[in-house]
């Protein structure tokens, strides 16, 4: 007998593995995101990867304000403050600063060296 693990919904990120939406506050625009969006599949496949000390390779962003179930963000995809119950989202459409991109690439490089040495 063979068992297969079919992972379809994230255990860590509220917007991965299911339909979600982002509400851009300044534009007053709602953008729907399919559960099969290219980045959601990639995040789902990598979300359980950890460093040797068990820190996760991929971290989420706390969302504290939603509009009709959509995470409310700025034009750059940054979450806005709020009083809703906090949920952790991946927010695949948010923009990265140069510093965040460099930090992510550094973490990824360390993980690949650690994993494939």
PETA-V186671 format. One record per helix or strand of 2 or more residues. SS is the DSSP state (A for helix, B for strand). FROM is the first residue (numbers start at 1). TO is the last residue. If there is no record, write none. Layout:
# PETA-V186671
<<SS:FROM:TO> <SS:FROM:TO>>
This chain:
# PETA-V186671
<<B:20:24> <B:29:33> <A:38:46> <B:61:63> <B:66:67> <B:70:73> <B:87:89> <A:98:116>>
